[in-house]
Amino acid sequence: MFLFRNLIIALADVLHIFLSVYMYIVIARAVISWFNINSDHQVVQFIHRVTEQPLAWIRKAIPVVISGLDLSPVLLIFAILFLDHFIVETLRQIAVLQP
């Protein structure tokens, strides 16, 4: 059963890394929106492609704009942090409970 426990721990660690990297990509998207950066650059296009769908879904579900400031990246970061703490910690606790 130690193989199953190690598999769950590894899955939790990979999920934690993925969610952390995605959170930094969302932060980069917010910072990019503050400056006049060339949108033809491949990195900027990648960041927009990866983050636009969740941000658009949040904007459609909860239109949060205060004085022209879009707060959907903040809500997405909160959701990522919630998923990270809830799912990753749950997986780690499941792994610890395995005999």
Phi, psi and omega per residue, in radians:
M1 nan -0.238 3.124
F2 -1.139 -0.462 3.088
L3 -1.158 -0.739 3.123
F4 -1.127 -0.735 3.124
R5 -1.091 -0.785 3.129
N6 -1.148 -0.622 3.092
L7 -1.106 -0.769 3.138
I8 -1.157 -0.715 3.113
I9 -1.117 -0.743 3.113
A10 -1.118 -0.716 3.097
L11 -1.082 -0.751 3.103
A12 -1.091 -0.723 3.141
D13 -1.155 -0.741 3.125
V14 -1.141 -0.733 3.112
L15 -1.107 -0.702 3.099
H16 -1.076 -0.780 3.126
I17 -1.119 -0.777 3.134
F18 -1.050 -0.815 -3.126
L19 -1.160 -0.637 3.107
S20 -1.141 -0.799 3.128
V21 -1.098 -0.740 3.136
Y22 -1.112 -0.654 3.100
M23 -1.088 -0.727 3.108
Y24 -1.171 -0.558 3.067
I25 -1.162 -0.695 3.093
V26 -1.130 -0.706 3.091
I27 -1.102 -0.731 3.099
A28 -1.081 -0.678 3.110
R29 -1.076 -0.739 3.131
A30 -1.148 -0.734 3.138
V31 -1.153 -0.712 3.119
I32 -1.064 -0.621 -3.117
S33 -1.195 -0.330 3.134
W34 -1.382 -0.405 -3.054
F35 -2.010 2.818 3.107
N36 -1.574 1.442 -3.104
I37 -1.802 2.485 -3.124
N38 -1.029 2.039 -3.113
S39 -1.366 -0.052 3.096
D40 -1.486 -0.146 -3.140
H41 -1.202 2.457 -3.051
Q42 -1.099 -0.656 -3.136
V43 -1.161 -0.739 3.125
V44 -1.134 -0.730 3.101
Q45 -1.097 -0.721 3.106
F46 -1.070 -0.815 -3.129
I47 -1.070 -0.728 3.121
H48 -1.160 -0.735 3.129
R49 -1.084 -0.723 -3.036
V50 -1.310 -0.529 -3.030
T51 -1.824 -0.260 -2.997
E52 -1.142 -0.725 -3.070
Q53 -1.123 -0.861 3.089
P54 -1.115 -0.663 3.129
L55 -1.164 -0.690 3.109
A56 -1.138 -0.680 3.109
W57 -1.108 -0.738 3.119
I58 -1.156 -0.752 3.131
R59 -1.073 -0.642 3.140
K60 -1.294 -0.699 -3.110
A61 -1.294 -0.748 -3.109
I62 -2.334 1.648 -3.130
P63 -1.280 1.558 -3.087
V64 -1.810 1.728 3.069
V65 -2.345 2.104 3.134
I66 -2.020 2.018 3.138
S67 0.924 0.699 3.129
G68 1.426 0.045 -3.136
L69 -1.688 2.084 -3.131
D70 -1.430 2.070 -3.106
L71 -1.715 0.136 -3.132
S72 -1.093 -0.610 3.057
P73 -1.092 -0.601 3.111
V74 -1.147 -0.757 3.112
L75 -1.133 -0.654 3.099
L76 -1.163 -0.680 3.100
I77 -1.135 -0.726 3.075
F78 -1.057 -0.711 3.119
A79 -1.141 -0.702 3.120
I80 -1.127 -0.775 3.126
L81 -1.104 -0.699 3.106
F82 -1.087 -0.828 3.118
L83 -1.075 -0.702 3.140
D84 -1.088 -0.863 -3.107
H85 -1.239 -0.662 -3.081
F86 -1.326 -0.978 -3.032
I87 -1.269 -0.803 -3.086
V88 -1.128 -0.788 3.133
E89 -1.172 -0.618 3.077
T90 -1.107 -0.761 3.099
L91 -1.077 -0.730 3.135
R92 -1.149 -0.669 3.105
Q93 -1.195 -0.635 3.076
I94 -1.096 -0.711 -3.138
A95 -1.140 -0.666 3.141
V96 -1.193 -0.575 -3.105
L97 -1.353 -0.218 3.129
Q98 -1.201 2.347 -3.123
P99 -1.234 nan nan
